[in-house]
Amino acid sequence: MKGYIFGLLLFICFNADGQDSLRIPLSGTMITLLGFGPDTSGILLYNMHDNENSSALAGRIVARHYGVRYYELMHNGKRNISFLLGEDSIHIDPNRIYTDTGVWQQLARNKNTDTLAFRLIASWRDSLQNALRINQRTMVFALHNNTDHNYGFKSYMPGGEYEAEAQAVCKGCVRDKDDFYFVTEFPILDKLCVGQYHAVMQANTTLTDDGSLSVYCAGFGIPYLNVEAQHGHLFRQMRMLIFAYQQLVRDQ
């Protein structure tokens, strides 16, 4: 399997055709939405944190192999997007702005209550969503990386930090708790639980609106799953993404 994946990786590295980009500025900060692959299937692969490089590479490789659309946000190489508004520096998490509540929460973290700042971020978000065509997707695959021991599927189990955000947890046989799926629908969970990987089902009726893409997709009935893996777990994340794609898309 590793030899096969390594071959795919080399193929992607030396064959960059099919790549395009769209610039979506935010208050003078240039943010690029980089796209790979055809946009004809209704499936979206998406990486939104500019420092989560393992998931970005996994997305590029798998999207190219299966001929689906993949996007990633590129800005400053960090998790958060930073921009100036007047004399104030504002920092927002690009996975916390998909609802208006999330935008206001991000501004609160910056100790900013300016409606102009809200409208600016919300307008940028709307432009991003239109480019991604989120509401027209038949399924959204988000790709994220985390750090060792700080966040994993056990965070959603009884006694965990996010226990109230999970409706169900499916424990797989892989040892690393940091590598897991996070999904918004039971049919997705059922198809992923037959594999070896951990999976968490979002509690859609009691969830906290933090502005994340999973919250947005659940609210609009858009099938969503996050393929979450520890930084540096490229091969694991690729295997997880390939398994999910085969279970949910290719073999249907």
LINLIN-V265158 format. One line per field, one symbol per residue. phi: phi as a letter, one per 30 degrees, with the letter a starting at -180 (. if undefined). psi: psi as a letter, one per 40 degrees, with the letter a starting at -180 (. if undefined). burial: b if it has 9 or more other ideal C-beta (glycine too) atoms within 8 Angstrom, else e. Layout:
# LINLIN-V265158
phi: ???
psi: ???
burial: ???
This chain:
# LINLIN-V265158
phi: .ddddddddddddcbcdicbbbcbdbhicdccccbbidcbcicbcbcccdccdddddddddddddcicdbbbdbbbicdcccacbiccccbbddcbbdbdeddddddddchbbdddddddddddedddddddhedcddacccbbbbceidaadddcdejdecedcccabcdccdddddcacbbcbdededddddcccdbbcddddbdddciddddddddcicebbcccbdejdddddddddddddddcbdcd
psi: dddddddddddddegeiehiihhgihfehhhhhhiiiigeeehhhhheheegdddddddddddddefihhiihhceeidihhihhbehhhhiheffeeiddddddddddefhfhddddddddddddddddddfdeeiehhhihiiiihedhadeeeiheidfdeehdihhhaeidheehiihieidddddddeeaeiiihhigdeeihgeeidddddddefhhiihhhiihefdddddddddddddddcde.
burial: eeeebeebbebbeeeeeeeeeeebebbebebbbbbbbeeebebbbbbbbbebebbbbbbbbbbbebebbbbbbebeeeeebbbbbeeeebebbbbbbbbebbbbbbbbebebeeeebbebbbebbebbbebbbbeebebbbbbbbbeeeeebbebbbeebeebebbeebbebebebbbbbbbbbbeebbebbbeeebbbbbbbeeebeebbbbbbbbbeeebbbbbbbbbbebbbbbbbbbbbbbbbbbeee
